[in-house]
Each structure stands twice: as structure tokens, then as C-alpha cells.
Amino acid sequence: ATLGETHSLDSVAEAAGLTRRTFTRRFQKSIGTSFGDWLTSQRVELAQRLLEATEKSMDIVAFEAGFGSATSLRQHFSARLRTSPAQYRREFSRRSERDERTAGALSH
């Protein structure tokens, strides 16, 4: 299973061979958060990596990270990181350029 796929709590519990209730309790106990919150966090982290490493459009990043739309990506991303995906990409790009200039200056 990948993050870009749809993952309902029922389907994941069934794949684990557990009832929804048992899966929910065990997941919460072992991970420390709900399945839904964990899945959203994983998807936001994947979106961060895609924004850092690619020039893919927000729609493609949203799709590949498992969000239904760029709007959904923006809402979840902003709620967790307090910045929009577009702003994150701009800031990361600026940091990377600065780091490259610094590394170049240090190697001379």
C-alpha cells in the first residue's frame, strides 16, 4: 500500500485481520495517535519531500501524497506546518540556494 492510495480505517483493519475497534485501540496504544492523524502526517511529510525535490504542480503533489485535491493538501499542510505548500517550496528553494552558495564559497 502507498500513501497515494485511499486508505479507509475499515480496509486497513480488515487487511490487518482485526476488527475496526481492535485495530484502533492497538494502533493508538502502539503509535500514540489515531490512524487518521498518523496517515495525514505521513502524507504531509511525503508532500514536503515532493515539494523539496521536484517541480511538480500542486495538483500532482496532492495526488501523489494521497490528498484528494490541491485544496485538501493546502488545508492539511497549513494546519500542520503553519505555512502553505507554495510558500514552503519557495522557502526551501531559497535555503537550498543559500546552502549551495555557502558550500561553494567554503570549497574555494
Secondary structure by P-SEA (a helix, b strand, c coil): ccccccccaaaaaaaacccaaaaaaaaaaaccccaaaaaaaaaaaaaaaaaacccccaaaaaaaaccccaaaaaaaaaaaccccaaaaaaaaaaaaaaaaaaaaaaac
